[in-house]
Amino acid sequence: METIKQKKVAELVYAAVADYLLLHAPIDYNNAFINVSEVKVTGDLSIAKIYISILPSEKYDRKEIFKLLEQDNKKIRKFVGDKLAKKVRKIPELRFYFDESLDTIERIEQLLKKK
């Protein structure tokens, strides 16, 4: 169960990462639409798990964009740190994960259309 502090830090990280991606996606990530779908923060607030989806999935090489995100992890964390400097003591380590829920929804819709 998430504490109130975890939820607040997750919301702050969510907003900061979304701002970063909005500013940098056209230049650094081949103009892909990268959506932050959810952020979960561990109990000790040291790790933020960031779930992202890349749209449209058939247009972009998601593995390549994910690799670019991993390479820019320190730069993204610094951006998040600058945004959260006065609000939290320690900036959490950022870990990115694919959010597969949109792909699942898309597959289900295609199957339903075939019937």
C-alpha positions as CSV (number, residue, x, y, z in Angstrom):
1,M,0.0,0.0,0.0
2,E,1.4,3.4,-1.0
3,T,1.8,6.1,1.6
4,I,0.8,9.7,1.1
5,K,4.4,10.7,0.8
6,Q,5.0,8.0,-1.9
7,K,2.0,9.3,-3.9
8,K,3.2,12.9,-3.7
9,V,6.7,12.1,-4.8
10,A,5.4,9.9,-7.6
11,E,3.2,12.8,-8.8
12,L,6.1,15.2,-8.7
13,V,8.4,12.8,-10.6
14,Y,5.5,12.1,-13.1
15,A,5.1,15.8,-13.9
16,A,8.9,16.4,-14.2
17,V,9.6,13.5,-16.5
18,A,6.5,14.3,-18.6
19,D,7.8,17.9,-18.9
20,Y,11.3,16.6,-19.9
21,L,9.9,14.3,-22.6
22,L,7.6,17.1,-23.9
23,L,10.6,19.3,-24.4
24,H,13.1,16.8,-25.6
25,A,11.1,14.2,-27.6
26,P,11.1,16.1,-30.9
27,I,14.9,16.4,-30.8
28,D,16.3,13.5,-28.9
29,Y,13.7,10.8,-29.5
30,N,12.9,11.0,-33.3
31,N,9.7,13.0,-32.6
32,A,8.1,10.0,-31.0
33,F,5.1,10.6,-28.7
34,I,6.4,9.2,-25.3
35,N,3.7,9.0,-22.7
36,V,4.3,8.6,-19.0
37,S,1.5,6.3,-18.0
38,E,2.4,5.7,-14.3
39,V,5.1,6.4,-11.7
40,K,5.5,4.2,-8.7
41,V,8.0,5.1,-5.9
42,T,9.5,2.5,-3.5
43,G,8.8,2.8,0.2
44,D,12.1,4.4,1.0
45,L,11.6,6.9,-1.9
46,S,14.9,5.9,-3.4
47,I,13.6,4.4,-6.7
48,A,11.0,5.7,-9.1
49,K,9.6,3.2,-11.5
50,I,8.4,5.1,-14.6
51,Y,6.1,3.2,-17.0
52,I,6.1,4.7,-20.5
53,S,4.4,4.0,-23.7
54,I,5.6,5.0,-27.2
55,L,3.0,5.9,-29.8
56,P,2.3,5.0,-32.5
57,S,3.9,1.7,-31.8
58,E,4.2,0.6,-35.4
59,K,6.0,3.8,-36.5
60,Y,8.9,3.8,-34.1
61,D,11.5,1.3,-33.0
62,R,10.5,1.2,-29.4
63,K,13.6,-0.7,-28.3
64,E,15.8,2.0,-29.9
65,I,13.9,4.8,-28.2
66,F,14.0,2.9,-24.9
67,K,17.7,2.6,-25.3
68,L,18.0,6.3,-25.8
69,L,16.0,6.9,-22.7
70,E,18.3,4.7,-20.7
71,Q,21.3,6.5,-22.1
72,D,19.8,9.9,-21.0
73,N,18.9,8.6,-17.6
74,K,21.4,10.9,-15.8
75,K,20.3,13.9,-17.8
76,I,16.6,13.2,-17.1
77,R,17.4,12.6,-13.4
78,K,19.2,16.0,-13.2
79,F,16.2,17.7,-14.8
80,V,13.9,16.0,-12.3
81,G,16.3,17.0,-9.5
82,D,16.2,20.6,-10.6
83,K,12.4,20.6,-10.6
84,L,12.1,18.9,-7.2
85,A,15.1,20.5,-5.5
86,K,13.1,22.3,-2.7
87,K,10.4,19.6,-2.4
88,V,12.2,16.4,-1.6
89,R,15.4,15.6,0.2
90,K,16.7,12.9,-2.1
91,I,16.0,12.6,-5.8
92,P,15.0,9.0,-6.6
93,E,16.9,6.8,-9.0
94,L,14.9,6.6,-12.2
95,R,14.0,3.2,-13.8
96,F,12.1,3.0,-17.0
97,Y,9.7,0.2,-18.0
98,F,7.4,-0.3,-21.0
99,D,3.7,0.0,-20.3
100,E,2.2,-2.8,-22.4
101,S,-1.4,-2.0,-21.5
102,L,-2.0,0.1,-24.7
103,D,-0.6,-2.7,-26.9
104,T,-2.9,-5.2,-25.1
105,I,-5.9,-2.9,-25.7
106,E,-5.0,-2.5,-29.4
107,R,-4.7,-6.3,-29.8
108,I,-8.0,-6.9,-28.2
109,E,-9.7,-4.3,-30.4
110,Q,-8.2,-5.9,-33.5
111,L,-9.4,-9.4,-32.5
112,L,-12.9,-8.0,-31.8
113,K,-13.0,-6.3,-35.3
114,K,-12.2,-9.7,-36.9
115,K,-15.2,-11.4,-35.4
